[in-house]
Amino acid sequence: MIQLVCTVCVLLSQQEISSSNIKTTLDFHFAHQFETPVDGGGKTGLNQYGFELRLDAPMTDIDDVQFRFQYQRDDWDFSGATGVGTLNPWETINTLDIAATWFHKHNEQTQWFLGGIAKSSYEETASMSTVAGGSIGIIHSYSSDLTLGIGIGIVGQVLDDARLFPVFVVDWKLSDDWKITSDISTRFGSRTGFELLWTPREEWTLGVGLSYGYSRFKLDDSGFARNGAGETTSLPLTFRATYHASPTFDLTLLGGVVYSGSLQVTDQSRNLVLDRDYDPAGAVGLFGQIRF
């Protein structure tokens, strides 16, 4: 993974691109998911924090490249005298991923994209296990107010077959103050979704969004499924308020409810040994974005 990061840095340094044309964005976040009961006994809670660095670089008049590096740390807490409280399937999960996406303008309204990703997600005391994947798709601007895109992606998984997933792009300006977008501000980790945004004043944006969260990671050799894999899914509903403090800095406060939470464990032989759902859980968070 470190070698991949270095390779991207070298590629950027070799391009004869003015630094003023490279857009750099740094996102950072902290989110807390309150403790909630799990089917079969026990409770679970979660703290998540991390950052994402993105560089958007024009290569030619019709080609752009976006590089992205992300780190996330998920601190899970399992408690109780039964169920997951006694199993304690995992604790801290680290996730690193690096991605590059090429955008090619076919004409004034249409562009293609092709991307690749390398990702490593593992319990803190486990060895790193890197998987790779890619995506391809098309984006079309029907007007200055409506842009839609669709694509497909594939990525390898720990102790499972490669996962296919859809890619959706939406940027729909409903009015001067309202829009729907797939570039959700509360996105982190492997979340994808949509947001309805309202900008009542220049310095404030309010939004409500629904996203899908997915994570699969390698477990260490100390639990009941040694060197197995863990998997979590959820549907977070979020409400957020973003303060545009300056042209280069945004601060976002959010609250919401995490629905359809699921926990799974697979052993080394790819047998599903734990499959539990947890009740809806409240969540709060703080996000920041710096643009260079």
C-alpha positions as CSV (number, residue, x, y, z in Angstrom):
1,M,0.0,0.0,0.0
2,I,2.8,2.4,0.9
3,Q,4.5,1.6,-2.5
4,L,1.2,2.5,-4.3
5,V,1.1,5.9,-2.5
6,C,4.7,6.6,-3.5
7,T,4.0,5.6,-7.1
8,V,1.1,8.1,-7.3
9,C,3.3,10.9,-5.9
10,V,6.0,10.1,-8.5
11,L,3.5,10.2,-11.4
12,L,2.2,13.6,-10.2
13,S,5.7,15.0,-10.0
14,Q,6.5,13.9,-13.5
15,Q,3.5,15.7,-15.1
16,E,4.2,19.1,-16.5
17,I,1.1,20.6,-14.9
18,S,0.9,24.0,-13.3
19,S,0.2,23.6,-9.6
20,S,-2.4,26.3,-9.9
21,N,-4.4,24.0,-12.1
22,I,-4.4,21.1,-9.6
23,K,-7.4,21.2,-7.2
24,T,-6.6,19.7,-3.8
25,T,-9.2,18.8,-1.2
26,L,-8.8,17.5,2.3
27,D,-11.8,16.0,4.1
28,F,-11.7,14.9,7.7
29,H,-14.4,13.4,9.9
30,F,-15.5,12.0,13.2
31,A,-18.8,10.2,13.8
32,H,-20.3,8.5,16.8
33,Q,-22.9,5.7,16.5
34,F,-24.7,5.3,19.8
35,E,-24.9,1.9,21.5
36,T,-27.8,-0.2,20.4
37,P,-29.1,-3.8,21.0
38,V,-28.0,-6.7,18.7
39,D,-30.2,-9.6,17.8
40,G,-29.3,-12.7,19.9
41,G,-28.0,-10.6,22.8
42,G,-25.4,-7.9,23.5
43,K,-25.0,-4.3,22.3
44,T,-22.8,-2.5,19.9
45,G,-21.5,1.0,19.4
46,L,-19.1,2.7,17.0
47,N,-16.7,5.6,16.7
48,Q,-15.3,6.4,13.2
49,Y,-12.7,8.9,12.2
50,G,-10.3,9.5,9.3
51,F,-9.5,11.7,6.3
52,E,-9.5,11.7,2.6
53,L,-7.1,13.6,0.3
54,R,-8.2,14.2,-3.3
55,L,-6.2,15.8,-6.2
56,D,-7.9,16.7,-9.4
57,A,-5.4,17.4,-12.2
58,P,-6.1,18.4,-15.8
59,M,-3.9,16.3,-18.2
60,T,-5.0,17.7,-21.5
61,D,-7.9,19.8,-22.8
62,I,-10.2,16.8,-22.8
63,D,-8.6,14.6,-20.1
64,D,-8.6,14.9,-16.3
65,V,-7.3,12.6,-13.6
66,Q,-8.4,12.4,-10.0
67,F,-6.2,10.8,-7.3
68,R,-7.7,9.9,-3.9
69,F,-6.1,8.6,-0.7
70,Q,-8.2,7.7,2.3
71,Y,-7.6,6.5,5.8
72,Q,-10.4,5.4,8.2
73,R,-10.4,3.9,11.7
74,D,-13.5,2.2,13.1
75,D,-13.5,1.6,16.8
76,W,-16.2,-0.9,17.5
77,D,-17.5,-1.6,21.1
78,F,-19.4,-4.8,21.9
79,S,-20.9,-5.2,25.4
80,G,-23.2,-7.4,27.4
81,A,-23.2,-10.8,29.0
82,T,-24.7,-12.7,26.0
83,G,-24.5,-12.8,22.2
84,V,-21.9,-10.5,20.6
85,G,-21.1,-9.1,24.0
86,T,-19.3,-12.4,24.9
87,L,-18.1,-13.2,21.3
88,N,-16.5,-9.7,20.8
89,P,-16.0,-10.5,17.1
90,W,-13.6,-7.6,16.4
91,E,-12.4,-4.4,17.9
92,T,-10.5,-1.7,15.8
93,I,-10.6,-1.8,12.0
94,N,-8.1,0.2,9.9
95,T,-8.9,0.9,6.2
96,L,-6.5,2.4,3.7
97,D,-7.4,2.9,0.0
98,I,-5.9,4.6,-2.9
99,A,-7.7,5.2,-6.2
100,A,-7.2,7.0,-9.5
101,T,-9.9,7.9,-12.0
102,W,-9.5,9.1,-15.6
103,F,-12.2,11.3,-17.1
104,H,-12.2,11.7,-20.9
105,K,-14.5,14.3,-22.5
106,H,-16.2,12.8,-25.5
107,N,-18.0,16.0,-26.4
108,E,-19.3,19.1,-24.6
109,Q,-22.1,17.1,-22.9
110,T,-20.6,13.6,-22.4
111,Q,-17.6,12.2,-20.7
112,W,-16.3,8.7,-19.9
113,F,-14.6,7.6,-16.7
114,L,-12.3,4.7,-15.9
115,G,-10.9,4.1,-12.5
116,G,-8.8,1.7,-10.4
117,I,-8.5,1.2,-6.7
118,A,-6.3,-0.7,-4.2
119,K,-7.7,-1.2,-0.7
120,S,-6.6,-2.8,2.6
121,S,-9.0,-3.2,5.5
122,Y,-8.0,-5.2,8.5
123,E,-8.3,-5.6,12.3
124,E,-5.6,-3.6,14.0
125,T,-3.6,-6.6,15.1
126,A,-4.1,-8.5,11.8
127,S,-1.8,-8.4,8.8
128,M,-2.7,-6.2,5.9
129,S,-4.6,-7.8,3.1
130,T,-4.8,-5.8,-0.1
131,V,-7.5,-6.2,-2.7
132,A,-7.9,-4.3,-6.0
133,G,-10.7,-3.3,-8.4
134,G,-11.9,-0.8,-10.9
135,S,-14.9,0.9,-12.4
136,I,-16.1,2.3,-15.7
137,G,-19.0,4.5,-16.8
138,I,-20.4,7.4,-18.6
139,I,-21.6,10.9,-17.5
140,H,-24.0,13.1,-19.6
141,S,-25.1,16.7,-19.0
142,Y,-28.6,17.1,-20.3
143,S,-28.6,20.8,-19.4
144,S,-26.8,23.2,-17.2
145,D,-29.1,22.0,-14.4
146,L,-29.1,18.2,-14.9
147,T,-26.2,15.8,-15.1
148,L,-26.6,12.0,-14.8
149,G,-24.1,9.2,-14.9
150,I,-24.1,5.4,-14.6
151,G,-21.4,2.8,-14.4
152,I,-20.3,-0.5,-12.9
153,G,-17.4,-1.4,-10.6
154,I,-15.8,-4.6,-9.3
155,V,-13.5,-5.1,-6.3
156,G,-11.9,-8.1,-4.7
157,Q,-12.9,-9.1,-1.2
158,V,-11.3,-10.9,1.8
159,L,-12.3,-14.5,1.8
160,D,-15.1,-14.0,-0.7
161,D,-15.7,-13.6,-4.4
162,A,-15.2,-10.3,-6.1
163,R,-18.1,-7.8,-5.5
164,L,-19.9,-6.1,-8.3
165,F,-21.5,-2.7,-7.5
166,P,-23.3,0.1,-9.5
167,V,-22.0,3.6,-9.8
168,F,-24.5,6.5,-10.0
169,V,-23.8,10.1,-10.7
170,V,-26.5,12.7,-10.0
171,D,-26.2,16.5,-10.0
172,W,-29.7,18.0,-10.4
173,K,-30.3,21.7,-9.7
174,L,-34.0,22.0,-8.9
175,S,-33.9,25.8,-8.3
176,D,-31.4,28.4,-7.2
177,D,-31.6,27.1,-3.6
178,W,-32.4,23.3,-4.0
179,K,-30.5,20.5,-5.6
180,I,-30.1,16.7,-5.5
181,T,-26.6,15.2,-5.6
182,S,-24.7,11.9,-5.3
183,D,-21.6,13.7,-4.0
184,I,-22.8,13.5,-0.4
185,S,-20.9,15.6,2.2
186,T,-21.5,12.9,4.8
187,R,-19.8,10.3,2.7
188,F,-16.8,8.5,4.2
189,G,-15.4,5.0,4.1
190,S,-17.4,3.0,1.5
191,R,-20.6,4.9,1.7
192,T,-22.6,5.8,-1.4
193,G,-25.9,7.6,-1.6
194,F,-27.9,10.8,-2.4
195,E,-28.6,14.1,-0.7
196,L,-31.3,16.7,-1.0
197,L,-29.7,20.1,-0.4
198,W,-31.1,23.5,0.5
199,T,-29.0,26.7,0.5
200,P,-31.1,29.4,2.2
201,R,-28.1,31.7,2.6
202,E,-24.7,31.9,0.9
203,E,-22.9,30.8,4.0
204,W,-25.2,27.9,5.0
205,T,-26.3,24.6,3.3
206,L,-28.8,22.2,4.9
207,G,-29.2,18.7,3.7
208,V,-30.9,15.3,4.2
209,G,-29.3,12.2,2.8
210,L,-29.7,8.4,2.6
211,S,-26.6,6.3,2.0
212,Y,-25.5,2.7,2.0
213,G,-22.5,1.7,4.1
214,Y,-20.4,-1.4,3.4
215,S,-17.2,-2.7,4.9
216,R,-15.4,-6.1,4.7
217,F,-12.1,-6.6,6.5
218,K,-9.6,-9.2,7.6
219,L,-9.7,-10.4,11.3
220,D,-6.8,-11.2,13.5
221,D,-5.8,-14.6,14.9
222,S,-7.2,-14.1,18.4
223,G,-11.0,-14.2,18.0
224,F,-13.5,-17.1,17.6
225,A,-13.0,-16.9,13.8
226,R,-9.2,-16.7,13.6
227,N,-7.9,-15.1,10.4
228,G,-11.4,-14.9,9.1
229,A,-13.3,-11.9,7.7
230,G,-15.8,-9.5,9.2
231,E,-18.5,-7.6,7.3
232,T,-20.8,-4.7,8.2
233,T,-23.6,-3.0,6.2
234,S,-26.0,-0.2,7.1
235,L,-28.4,2.4,5.7
236,P,-27.6,5.8,7.5
237,L,-30.2,8.5,7.2
238,T,-28.5,11.9,7.9
239,F,-29.4,15.5,8.5
240,R,-26.7,18.0,8.2
241,A,-25.9,21.7,8.4
242,T,-22.8,23.0,6.7
243,Y,-21.2,26.4,7.5
244,H,-19.1,27.8,4.6
245,A,-16.7,29.7,6.8
246,S,-14.5,30.8,3.9
247,P,-14.0,30.1,0.2
248,T,-11.5,27.4,1.3
249,F,-13.1,25.9,4.5
250,D,-16.4,24.2,5.3
251,L,-17.6,22.8,8.7
252,T,-20.5,20.3,8.9
253,L,-22.5,19.1,11.8
254,L,-24.7,16.1,11.4
255,G,-27.2,13.9,13.2
256,G,-29.2,11.0,12.0
257,V,-30.3,7.4,12.4
258,V,-28.5,4.2,11.2
259,Y,-31.0,1.7,9.9
260,S,-30.6,-1.9,8.7
261,G,-27.3,-2.5,10.6
262,S,-25.8,-6.0,10.0
263,L,-22.8,-7.8,11.4
264,Q,-21.3,-10.9,9.8
265,V,-18.2,-13.1,10.4
266,T,-16.8,-15.6,7.9
267,D,-14.1,-18.2,9.0
268,Q,-11.0,-19.1,7.0
269,S,-13.0,-21.8,5.2
270,R,-15.5,-19.2,4.0
271,N,-18.2,-20.5,6.2
272,L,-20.6,-17.9,7.7
273,V,-20.3,-18.3,11.4
274,L,-22.1,-15.2,12.6
275,D,-25.0,-13.2,11.1
276,R,-26.7,-10.6,13.4
277,D,-28.7,-7.5,12.8
278,Y,-28.8,-4.6,15.2
279,D,-31.5,-2.1,16.1
280,P,-31.6,1.4,14.6
281,A,-29.0,3.6,16.2
282,G,-28.7,7.3,16.6
283,A,-25.5,9.0,15.2
284,V,-23.8,12.4,15.4
285,G,-20.7,13.6,13.6
286,L,-18.4,16.5,12.7
287,F,-16.9,17.0,9.3
288,G,-14.5,19.5,7.8
289,Q,-13.3,20.3,4.3
290,I,-10.2,22.3,3.3
291,R,-9.7,23.3,-0.3
292,F,-6.2,24.3,-1.5
